[in-house]
Amino acid sequence: MNKNYEPKPIDTNNVVLPAELDELVEKLARNVHDVWAKSRIDEGWTYGEQRNDTLKQHPCLVDYDELPESEKEYDRNTAIGTLKLITHLGFKISK
């Protein structure tokens, strides 16, 4: 294990995404949640009202629409960060 690891994410703070990507952000956020949930379920996790690592229970193992807004925002921020990086790297996003 390299204990000197220093993360150096690419700075995308100056990237402004066009409003027409809002729909894509939401679809990506929903998929981010589904990928996370599937991996948890595959590891034996189930729904529980409170997170319990010993019992492998998590309150966010629900459909995206049932998530608290704070959790949806976390997934949206992941999607936005990905789209900003794609844009920063010079790729074009089109439908």
C-alpha positions in Angstrom: 0.0 0.0 0.0 1.4 3.4 -1.0 0.9 5.7 2.0 2.2 8.7 0.0 -0.7 8.6 -2.3 -2.0 12.2 -2.9 -5.2 12.4 -5.0 -5.0 15.0 -7.8 -8.4 15.3 -9.5 -8.6 17.4 -12.6 -9.9 20.8 -11.7 -13.3 21.3 -13.5 -14.5 24.2 -11.4 -14.6 26.5 -14.5 -16.7 24.1 -16.6 -20.3 25.2 -16.9 -22.6 22.6 -18.2 -25.4 23.7 -20.6 -29.0 23.5 -19.3 -29.9 21.0 -22.0 -27.8 18.4 -20.0 -30.0 18.6 -17.0 -32.1 15.6 -18.2 -28.9 13.6 -18.7 -27.6 14.6 -15.3 -30.8 13.1 -13.7 -30.6 9.9 -15.8 -26.9 9.5 -14.9 -27.7 10.1 -11.2 -30.4 7.5 -11.2 -27.9 5.0 -12.8 -25.2 5.9 -10.3 -27.6 5.0 -7.6 -28.7 1.8 -9.3 -25.0 0.7 -9.8 -24.2 1.4 -6.2 -27.4 -0.4 -5.0 -26.8 -3.5 -7.2 -23.2 -3.8 -5.9 -24.4 -3.6 -2.3 -27.2 -6.2 -2.9 -24.7 -8.4 -4.7 -22.5 -8.2 -1.5 -25.5 -9.4 0.6 -26.8 -6.0 1.8 -30.5 -5.5 2.3 -32.8 -2.6 3.1 -32.8 -1.5 6.8 -34.3 1.7 8.3 -30.9 2.4 9.8 -27.5 1.7 8.4 -26.0 -1.4 10.1 -22.7 -2.6 8.7 -22.7 -5.8 10.8 -26.1 -6.8 9.5 -25.4 -5.3 6.1 -28.5 -3.1 6.1 -28.8 0.3 4.5 -31.7 2.7 4.3 -30.8 3.8 0.8 -31.4 0.4 -0.8 -34.6 1.8 -2.3 -35.7 3.1 -5.7 -34.1 6.4 -6.7 -37.4 8.2 -6.4 -37.7 7.1 -2.8 -34.3 8.5 -1.8 -34.1 11.6 0.4 -33.2 14.7 -1.6 -29.7 14.8 0.0 -28.9 11.4 -1.4 -30.2 12.3 -4.8 -28.0 15.4 -4.7 -25.0 13.2 -3.9 -25.7 11.1 -7.0 -26.3 14.3 -9.1 -23.0 15.7 -8.0 -21.2 12.5 -9.2 -23.0 12.8 -12.5 -22.2 16.5 -12.9 -18.5 15.8 -12.0 -18.3 13.2 -14.7 -19.9 15.3 -17.3 -17.7 18.3 -16.4 -14.6 16.1 -16.8 -15.7 14.8 -20.1 -16.3 18.4 -21.3 -13.0 19.6 -19.9 -11.1 16.8 -21.7 -12.5 18.2 -25.0 -15.3 15.7 -25.7 -18.6 16.9 -27.0 -21.9 15.5 -25.5 -24.7 15.4 -28.0 -28.0 13.6 -28.4 
